[in-house]
């Protein structure tokens, strides 16, 4: 193609000269031919550069296609196995209560009828004296007992909830692992691996909820023991004060005579 264009440019001036019948100048004609040949060479080089660039872009596009085929497009991976279950469990409201909530819910009345599903005997709201008089129990005295009952009920509720969630989470871990095993792209592997890490961490966090419920029961039991010791010390202090006060009153009301007793010396008739 380059030879054909150069040949045409060489004969073009001669055709123009014949048509216009101008004076022929060999030097000028040769300069024009040389300039046109140089311009044509530059144009051909430009075309070749553009063809090379197009080829490079085509190769890059092919490489991107191979990359997407091997690694996948992360934007297209929207429905990843296990994501919905993980987010739903993380967004759920915890069942466990704090010790403050347990204490505030303890009124003492329920402790009078609590039997732990038939394990204990109910004491009832009243009792009868030996003389047959009914006495109403002081419910406030049973609040610490009810707090322990509430704490154990909280523990039972947490364990039931955790066991149910653990079953679901373990099933999600199994399905995510199966999906990870059959993943075809690196992007899918990365996303499934992230979900698997999240599910495993969430499973461990549910066990901590049981530990927290146990801690509430232990803490309440410790507080009850501490209060019982405090009440016992208060009773001892009260009794000591009563003894001291009793002996003080006795000394005030019953004073010993400081003088020896006098006996009559006159003889009896």
Buried (B, 14 or more C-beta within 10 A) or exposed (E): EEEEBBEEBEEEBEEEBEEEEEEEEEEEBEEBBEEBBEEBEEEEEEEEEEEEEEEEEEEEEEEEEEEEEEBBEEEEBEEBBBBEBBEEBEEEEEBBBEBEEBBEBBBBBBBBEBEEEEEEEEBEEEEEEEEEEEEEBEBEEBBBBBBBBBBBBBBEBBBEBBEEBBEEBEEBBEBBBEBBEEBEBEBBBBBBEBBBEBBEEBBEBBEEBBEBBBBBBEEBBEBBEEEEEEEEEEEEEEEEEEEEEEEEEEEEEEEEEEEEEEEEEEEEE
